[in-house]
Amino acid sequence: MDDVVRAALRAALTSGIAYADVRVLAPQRFEALAVRNGEASALTATSGAGVGVRVRTERAWGFGTVADPSAAGARTAARLAVRAAHAAEPTCRRPIAVVPSRGPENGRYETRLRRNPFDVDRAEKLGLLRDAEKALHVGPEVKSGHASMQAWEQVTRFGSSEGVGFTSRIVHVGAGVDATAAAHGEVQRRSGPNSFGGDYGQAGYEFIEALALGERAPTVGQQAVALLDAPSCPSSAATTVVLATDQLALQVHESVGHATELDRILASEAGFAGTSFLAPADRGSLRYGSEGMTIVADATEPNGLGTFGWDDEGCPAVRTTLVDRGRLVGFLTNRETSAALGVPTSGATARAGGFDRAPLIRMTNVDLQPGDRSFEELLEGVREGVYFETNRSWSIDDKRLNFQFGTEVGRTIVRGELGPLVRNPIYAGMTPQFWGSMDAVGDASTWHLWGIPNCGKGQPIQAARVGHGAPAARFRNVRVWGG
Amino acid sequence: MPARPIDLAAVATRVLDRLPSGVEGDVRVRSEGWTTMRFANGHIHQPHVEESRSVSLRVAKDHRLATATTTDTSPAGLGRVVREAVALASIAPVDARVGPFPVDGRPRPVRYSRATASLAPEAVGRIAAGALEAAGADVEGQRVSGAVHAGSQTIAIANTSGRSVSGIRTASQASILVERPADEPPVSGWAEGSHWDAAKLDAARLGREARDRMPRTAPKAAKPGRYRVLLGGAAVQELVGFLAHLGFSGHGEEEGWSCLKGKRGTRLFPEELRLTDDGRSPLGLPAAFDEEGTPKRRLALIDHGVVGPAVTDLVTAGHLGARLTGHALPPESPYGEWGPVPTSLILTADHGASPEELAKILGNGLIVTRFHYVRIVHPARGVITGMTRDGTYRVRHGEVVEPVRNLRFTQSIPETLRHAEAWGRERGRYSDERGVQSVTCPALVCGRFQFTSATLF
């Protein structure tokens, strides 16, 4: 345990403080490069460092943070945390119980990477973006082309008053392209390999190279243009839909990931993000979906944005099954909610959006396991339906039941074959019914681990980078229309 | 909680002094102190106290722009941020349309609260405790959640054209949810508000309002479809906030996805309706200048129903050949990609009505307290979707007859305002937790509003 962590712990462990943990993040780096229409749109290098201290009295938590990673800054953060806890305490009536962290005394975790993205020559990176952006402009209808890449590096030193300590260095990268086409009053946008700025992973620059943005870009531009004259998605109150892996990843995120967060279920998030349709007693009994639905939260998965050695409470990364063949069997938990649930160990999903945010229950890599159908076999069973690819719009109610998603492109499916593009496709449903209607799940050839960089939660708001593995899959009796 | 004081303007000057010859730039030096007392299940469960400091430097070298930021304000840290920004700019693509860093205009001071800027965590805790008590946190079967936020941001902005401005803005915000979770379906009441002076936030009043707004009877199912609606202030602010981005961003104008592109100068909305962006107004959360230091001025976005101009920052003004309106976001912000956005919105209308009169004007329809999880469906059409939440009611012949279960809407914002028939006399003040965007607006009756599905509660 280093001097800064020790200084914070010493300052925190004052009268009435039963526990403290300290995260020193130095550095916390971010680089964003983007090219729009041949011009630079955002070239940004951010370097921050600071300390976040969390304390617990018998009944109250407190969190304090200062953007100063020195011992003096750490002591200030600790004092703020103590004041926060004492300010909260008069409203708190029940003792706080937690399960053991089972963390190491001196652990080390480091992202495995071949090319450190911060060491790659920026001219090389910008060259890649320039070429990809240029390739988006397949015709005069493309009014705006955009290519971007991001890299994050976070070096964390963690220590707790229970003697747990570790150092981790995590690197995330991502990149993507998008084209906005406009003609005769219509505007359409197409992205690749995904919306939200592309695809992301815990890796080095080799991940960005493998995305092959330059090869992907002409198709993205062509589809943006083609969508301008594509017919609107046909309407149906109950048809068959096939979701591409990228859209199904977001479906998992919204209707399973958030719904199984135990802090939401226990109403800790009720005033902001909402609660869940699930209850603690549903574990082991609730039918979430069809037999083909098995979902795990896996913080040990290689290359995931939700992969780490220990979470921000010092608990070792684990793989937890949330839904087993359609039945709810687990939740996303931290030390406190595990104790509330009566289970002996934490699900290790406490993650903080930076040194200046307290850890909350966040998704790690929440994956739908692949099934046994090829993509062609998913289509084979469809007489008439719609294929949805790449999320454009997403919304779900505050118990994670009623959802509505739109995608950038759709295709009609007629007698087992993909038809032409349709634009503004939307589908909607209710979570358990929708997952219950999944009658075929794509095999490993349709499965991909996506990175989603912008999951918002908490007050003050914090963004988490999370992973979602998903295959393509088929759902029956789904309402669809063109927006 | 006040951040430890440093001379921000001096730091800004030190940064600019380090720029090499031939490099222009603007710099933002911020010092912030914020406290959040977040509560759930009747007690404060996530108290957060934060002190932060940052430097954001944007440089331009031969029309090549780049930004670097740091939290390290030591001489070595400032040296590193300059070297980083200059190195990035040296390889940036040329953006020849961006003009020089602006210098014109001197911002006048705006209202802020010294007491809010120095509010201790213990004081914010007492405000939250008062809200909890007023909302009935101790009442059996009742669950109270929410948050109280308070703090300040002090910022100094300088550029190589000679601009040097500094100022402080303060914000406080509270939101309170009261539920009876065991009811089938559960019922809830909601209240929220913002003020630049925490002493005038009155979180206890918001707690009582949330408690009193909770329905006494179980919500009934309502069929999706087209309804007349009375949107409460919290719902209207969501629409106005999205319209600021979808309709008035200079970036949307440039890229063609603005839902008001091609409609500027035309009367699209009722003549009584005015939407202004006024960073100086104490009706909102005042800020004297934008993130480029351009003074805030009153700008008519909708003037007696006529659509006004898109807003700009240095880059979009250059690209559009338009004048600078003073709506720059931080250049390092992820939202910087969305371009400039109006952030001090005030919706006003002539001949405002009382709540009772609004219900009479509504006649038959639904009252919506607020929306949840609103997202863009089709930007160029201004279509968004979201859920109703925490109090939706059926009105027949001007009388509230029953609460209804929540519905999903999918609706164009311009169409909603186009069919506005009446608006409240009173206006609420709403903002995000740190007052970056504020909306001051009344309730509003809209003649056509499309609900596309329903949920179970």
Boltz contact constraints between the chains, C-beta under 6 A:
constraints:
  - contact:
      token1: [A, 35]
      token2: [B, 93]
      max_distance: 6.0
  - contact:
      token1: [A, 39]
      token2: [B, 93]
      max_distance: 6.0
  - contact:
      token1: [A, 39]
      token2: [B, 95]
      max_distance: 6.0
  - contact:
      token1: [A, 40]
      token2: [B, 65]
      max_distance: 6.0
  - contact:
      token1: [A, 40]
      token2: [B, 92]
      max_distance: 6.0
  - contact:
      token1: [A, 40]
      token2: [B, 93]
      max_distance: 6.0
  - contact:
      token1: [A, 40]
      token2: [B, 95]
      max_distance: 6.0
  - contact:
      token1: [A, 42]
      token2: [B, 337]
      max_distance: 6.0
  - contact:
      token1: [A, 43]
      token2: [B, 66]
      max_distance: 6.0
  - contact:
      token1: [A, 43]
      token2: [B, 88]
      max_distance: 6.0
  - contact:
      token1: [A, 43]
      token2: [B, 92]
      max_distance: 6.0
  - contact:
      token1: [A, 44]
      token2: [B, 67]
      max_distance: 6.0
  - contact:
      token1: [A, 44]
      token2: [B, 332]
      max_distance: 6.0
  - contact:
      token1: [A, 45]
      token2: [B, 68]
      max_distance: 6.0
  - contact:
      token1: [A, 45]
      token2: [B, 84]
      max_distance: 6.0
  - contact:
      token1: [A, 45]
      token2: [B, 88]
      max_distance: 6.0
  - contact:
      token1: [A, 46]
      token2: [B, 69]
      max_distance: 6.0
  - contact:
      token1: [A, 46]
      token2: [B, 332]
      max_distance: 6.0
  - contact:
      token1: [A, 47]
      token2: [B, 70]
      max_distance: 6.0
  - contact:
      token1: [A, 48]
      token2: [B, 71]
      max_distance: 6.0
  - contact:
      token1: [A, 49]
      token2: [B, 71]
      max_distance: 6.0
  - contact:
      token1: [A, 62]
      token2: [B, 47]
      max_distance: 6.0
  - contact:
      token1: [A, 63]
      token2: [B, 48]
      max_distance: 6.0
  - contact:
      token1: [A, 64]
      token2: [B, 49]
      max_distance: 6.0
  - contact:
      token1: [A, 65]
      token2: [B, 50]
      max_distance: 6.0
  - contact:
      token1: [A, 66]
      token2: [B, 51]
      max_distance: 6.0
  - contact:
      token1: [A, 67]
      token2: [B, 52]
      max_distance: 6.0
  - contact:
      token1: [A, 67]
      token2: [B, 53]
      max_distance: 6.0
  - contact:
      token1: [A, 67]
      token2: [B, 71]
      max_distance: 6.0
  - contact:
      token1: [A, 80]
      token2: [B, 49]
      max_distance: 6.0
  - contact:
      token1: [A, 83]
      token2: [B, 121]
      max_distance: 6.0
  - contact:
      token1: [A, 84]
      token2: [B, 47]
      max_distance: 6.0
  - contact:
      token1: [A, 84]
      token2: [B, 49]
      max_distance: 6.0
  - contact:
      token1: [A, 84]
      token2: [B, 121]
      max_distance: 6.0
  - contact:
      token1: [A, 87]
      token2: [B, 47]
      max_distance: 6.0
  - contact:
      token1: [A, 87]
      token2: [B, 121]
      max_distance: 6.0
  - contact:
      token1: [A, 87]
      token2: [B, 122]
      max_distance: 6.0
  - contact:
      token1: [A, 87]
      token2: [B, 125]
      max_distance: 6.0
  - contact:
      token1: [A, 88]
      token2: [B, 44]
      max_distance: 6.0
  - contact:
      token1: [A, 88]
      token2: [B, 47]
      max_distance: 6.0
  - contact:
      token1: [A, 88]
      token2: [B, 125]
      max_distance: 6.0
  - contact:
      token1: [A, 91]
      token2: [B, 43]
      max_distance: 6.0
  - contact:
      token1: [A, 91]
      token2: [B, 44]
      max_distance: 6.0
  - contact:
      token1: [A, 91]
      token2: [B, 129]
      max_distance: 6.0
  - contact:
      token1: [A, 91]
      token2: [B, 132]
      max_distance: 6.0
  - contact:
      token1: [A, 92]
      token2: [B, 43]
      max_distance: 6.0
  - contact:
      token1: [A, 122]
      token2: [B, 91]
      max_distance: 6.0
  - contact:
      token1: [A, 123]
      token2: [B, 91]
      max_distance: 6.0
  - contact:
      token1: [A, 126]
      token2: [B, 91]
      max_distance: 6.0
  - contact:
      token1: [A, 143]
      token2: [B, 256]
      max_distance: 6.0
  - contact:
      token1: [A, 144]
      token2: [B, 255]
      max_distance: 6.0
  - contact:
      token1: [A, 180]
      token2: [B, 255]
      max_distance: 6.0
  - contact:
      token1: [A, 182]
      token2: [B, 256]
      max_distance: 6.0
  - contact:
      token1: [A, 187]
      token2: [B, 256]
      max_distance: 6.0
  - contact:
      token1: [A, 187]
      token2: [B, 257]
      max_distance: 6.0
  - contact:
      token1: [A, 187]
      token2: [B, 380]
      max_distance: 6.0
  - contact:
      token1: [A, 267]
      token2: [B, 40]
      max_distance: 6.0
  - contact:
      token1: [A, 267]
      token2: [B, 41]
      max_distance: 6.0
  - contact:
      token1: [A, 268]
      token2: [B, 40]
      max_distance: 6.0
  - contact:
      token1: [A, 270]
      token2: [B, 40]
      max_distance: 6.0
  - contact:
      token1: [A, 270]
      token2: [B, 145]
      max_distance: 6.0
  - contact:
      token1: [A, 271]
      token2: [B, 145]
      max_distance: 6.0
  - contact:
      token1: [A, 271]
      token2: [B, 146]
      max_distance: 6.0
  - contact:
      token1: [A, 271]
      token2: [B, 177]
      max_distance: 6.0
  - contact:
      token1: [A, 356]
      token2: [B, 50]
      max_distance: 6.0
  - contact:
      token1: [A, 393]
      token2: [B, 375]
      max_distance: 6.0
  - contact:
      token1: [A, 393]
      token2: [B, 377]
      max_distance: 6.0
  - contact:
      token1: [A, 394]
      token2: [B, 375]
      max_distance: 6.0
  - contact:
      token1: [A, 395]
      token2: [B, 373]
      max_distance: 6.0
  - contact:
      token1: [A, 395]
      token2: [B, 375]
      max_distance: 6.0
  - contact:
      token1: [A, 395]
      token2: [B, 385]
      max_distance: 6.0
  - contact:
      token1: [A, 395]
      token2: [B, 386]
      max_distance: 6.0
  - contact:
      token1: [A, 396]
      token2: [B, 373]
      max_distance: 6.0
  - contact:
      token1: [A, 397]
      token2: [B, 387]
      max_distance: 6.0
  - contact:
      token1: [A, 397]
      token2: [B, 455]
      max_distance: 6.0
  - contact:
      token1: [A, 398]
      token2: [B, 372]
      max_distance: 6.0
  - contact:
      token1: [A, 398]
      token2: [B, 389]
      max_distance: 6.0
  - contact:
      token1: [A, 401]
      token2: [B, 455]
      max_distance: 6.0
  - contact:
      token1: [A, 401]
      token2: [B, 456]
      max_distance: 6.0
  - contact:
      token1: [A, 402]
      token2: [B, 408]
      max_distance: 6.0
  - contact:
      token1: [A, 402]
      token2: [B, 455]
      max_distance: 6.0
  - contact:
      token1: [A, 404]
      token2: [B, 385]
      max_distance: 6.0
  - contact:
      token1: [A, 406]
      token2: [B, 377]
      max_distance: 6.0
  - contact:
      token1: [A, 428]
      token2: [B, 453]
      max_distance: 6.0
  - contact:
      token1: [A, 459]
      token2: [B, 36]
      max_distance: 6.0
  - contact:
      token1: [A, 459]
      token2: [B, 38]
      max_distance: 6.0
  - contact:
      token1: [A, 459]
      token2: [B, 147]
      max_distance: 6.0
  - contact:
      token1: [A, 459]
      token2: [B, 433]
      max_distance: 6.0
  - contact:
      token1: [A, 460]
      token2: [B, 36]
      max_distance: 6.0
  - contact:
      token1: [A, 460]
      token2: [B, 433]
      max_distance: 6.0
  - contact:
      token1: [A, 483]
      token2: [B, 377]
      max_distance: 6.0
  - contact:
      token1: [A, 483]
      token2: [B, 378]
      max_distance: 6.0
